[in-house]
Amino acid sequence: MIDVGQRIREHRQAKGWTLEKLGSECNLTASFLSQVERNQSSLSIVSLETICEAIDVPVHVLLKEEETVAPPDSIGVFVTKGTNKDRIQLASTAITYRYVSQQSPGSIIEVLTAEFPPGHRHPLASHDGKEFGYVLEGQVRIRIGTQEYLLDQDDSYHFAATEPHALETVGKSTARVLLMHEIRA
């Protein structure tokens, strides 16, 4: 498994930053960041993106064993084969992520699938950009602001991610959701 916490520590230290400095840059506590760096606390993809923005490192750099950007073909097309998609689990979180597409230079969206186990409740969060989700299987309840929506397979959502939002699985089966969200280019 990829040691994301160690990679965060390496990039933070390369900038000469303390945990307190990183915490102030990404609005997270130094104690939480310390636990993340030691893989003693789970980290949501949103928190990871916030940390990556603060240390100026693309998320995929922290999550991949190898460089994820293959040279495009002669007309600039990037193709990602299913066998090249690593499963990513951040610390002790129950969610498993899988990148669907490569991160190419100048990317403005990130595409991944998230597998949420039965009974999972993702906490309320907000972040920059927009978010899109498409339920591939299972059933989820998503809360966006004060509204709640029950979504089944083939349902989708799209909203400004600055709005507080949370997701939970419904029923006794795993839910898989295709996620797309804006990233900085």
Residue pairs with C-beta under 8 A, 6 or more apart in sequence:
1 89
2 62
2 63
2 64
2 65
2 86
2 88
3 39
4 36
4 39
4 43
4 48
4 62
4 63
4 90
4 91
5 36
5 37
5 38
5 39
5 43
5 91
6 37
6 39
7 61
7 62
8 33
8 36
8 37
8 51
8 55
8 62
9 37
11 55
11 57
11 62
12 19
12 22
12 37
12 55
15 55
17 25
17 55
18 30
19 30
19 33
19 34
19 37
20 30
22 28
22 30
22 33
22 51
22 54
22 55
23 29
23 30
23 32
23 33
25 54
25 55
26 47
26 50
26 51
26 53
26 54
27 50
28 47
28 50
28 51
32 41
33 51
35 41
36 43
36 47
36 51
36 91
39 91
39 92
40 91
41 91
41 92
42 90
42 91
42 92
42 93
43 51
43 90
43 91
43 93
44 90
44 93
44 122
44 123
44 125
45 59
45 90
45 95
45 97
45 112
45 114
46 125
46 127
47 125
48 59
48 62
48 90
49 59
49 127
49 183
50 127
52 58
52 59
52 61
52 62
53 184
58 103
58 183
59 103
59 110
59 183
60 68
60 99
60 103
63 86
63 88
63 99
64 86
65 86
68 99
68 102
68 103
69 78
69 102
69 103
69 104
69 105
70 78
70 79
70 102
72 78
72 104
73 79
78 101
78 102
78 104
80 99
80 100
80 101
80 102
85 98
85 99
85 100
86 98
86 99
87 96
87 97
87 98
88 96
88 97
88 98
88 99
89 95
89 96
89 97
90 97
94 116
94 117
94 120
95 114
95 115
95 116
95 117
95 120
95 122
96 114
96 115
97 112
97 113
97 114
97 115
98 112
98 113
98 115
99 110
99 111
99 112
100 111
100 112
100 113
100 178
101 110
101 111
103 110
106 185
107 183
107 185
108 182
108 183
108 184
108 185
109 180
109 181
109 182
109 183
110 179
110 180
110 181
110 182
110 183
111 178
111 179
111 180
112 178
112 179
113 136
113 176
113 177
113 178
113 179
114 176
114 177
114 179
115 174
115 175
115 176
116 122
116 138
116 140
116 167
116 168
116 169
116 174
116 175
116 176
116 177
117 169
117 174
118 169
118 171
118 172
118 173
118 174
119 169
120 168
120 169
120 175
121 166
121 167
121 168
121 169
122 166
122 167
122 168
123 166
124 143
124 164
124 165
124 166
125 164
125 165
125 166
126 161
126 162
126 163
126 164
126 165
127 161
127 162
127 181
128 161
128 162
128 182
129 160
129 161
129 162
129 181
129 182
129 183
130 158
130 159
130 160
130 161
130 181
130 182
131 157
131 158
131 159
131 161
131 165
131 179
131 180
131 181
132 156
132 157
132 158
132 179
132 180
132 181
133 142
133 151
133 156
133 157
133 158
133 167
133 177
133 178
133 179
133 180
134 154
134 155
134 156
134 177
134 178
135 151
135 152
135 153
135 154
135 155
135 156
135 175
135 176
135 177
136 153
136 176
136 177
136 178
137 153
137 173
137 174
137 175
137 176
138 153
138 169
138 170
138 171
138 173
138 174
138 175
138 176
139 150
139 151
139 152
139 153
139 169
139 170
139 171
139 173
139 175
140 150
140 151
140 167
140 168
140 169
140 170
140 175
140 177
141 148
141 149
141 150
141 151
141 167
141 168
141 170
142 148
142 149
142 151
142 157
142 165
142 166
142 167
143 149
143 164
143 165
143 166
143 167
144 157
144 159
144 163
144 164
144 165
145 163
145 164
145 165
149 157
150 170
151 157
159 165
161 181
161 182
167 177
169 175
